[in-house]
Amino acid sequence: DLHNLKAVKLYENLYSIDKLFSILEDLDKSGGWLIFYTHDVKPDFSQYGCSPEYFERVVQKCKDLNIDIKTIRDGVENLS
């Protein structure tokens, strides 16, 4: 359902890395889509961002679980 896609903030001060890993593990078991978003990825990130290390750990967890990483556009194009 493209009108009810799950999105999770990559706000380092809001979600622990363990929480994000749990979300990814649940996705791996159940399948589906998950959209991550953030505003800034830099060492001195804002309340709406995260550090490069945090971001890299999330990406690596996706790779470890063999979860495809795509833009929303690419994901939608693969549906047809």
N, C-alpha and C positions, 0 to 999 in steps of 0.2 A: 504494500500500500504506500504509494509515493506521497500520500498526504499525511502520513503518520510515521515518519522516519525517526528513529531514536537518535538523539544528539547528546553528546557528553562534552562538557567544557574541559579543556586542558588548562585549568587554573590551578597551578601548583599549590597555592595556599588553601584551596578548597578541597581537592581530592588527593589523598595519599597515593603513592605509586602502587601500594598494595590494593587499594580500592579499584584503581584502573585495571590492574592485572586480573582482579576478580571479575570485572565486567567483561574483559576480553576472554577469559576462560569460559564464562557463561555463553558468550557469543559463539565460541568455538563448539560448544556442545549443542546449542540450539539452532545455529545458523542465522542467517539474516543479514541485515545492514546495521552499521553503526557509523555515525558521523562524529568525528572529533573536530572541535574548533577552539581557537585561541586568538588572542589579539597580538601578542608579542612573544617572541622566543629570543631571549637574550639574558645575559648574566644578571642584569639589574631589572628583571621583569616587573611589570605592574601587577596590581591585584587581579588583572584580567589575562595574565600570561603565565609563562613558565620558563624555566632555565633550559638551555640546550641539552643538558644531561638528562633532564626529566623527559623531554621530548624524544630524545634518542632511545631512552629505555622503553618508552611506549612503542615506538616503531620497531625496536628489536623484539619485543614481546609478540607483536603481530607477525613478524618473520618467523619467530620460534614456533608459533602455532600454525604457520602456513595460512595465515589470513591475508587475503589479497588486499592490497592498498591501492585505492583508485580515487580519482576525483569523482565528485557526484556526477558530472557529465559523462565520464567514461563508464561509470556503473550503470547509468540509465541506458546508454547506447548498447551495452551488452545484454540488456533485457530483450531487445528486439531481434 
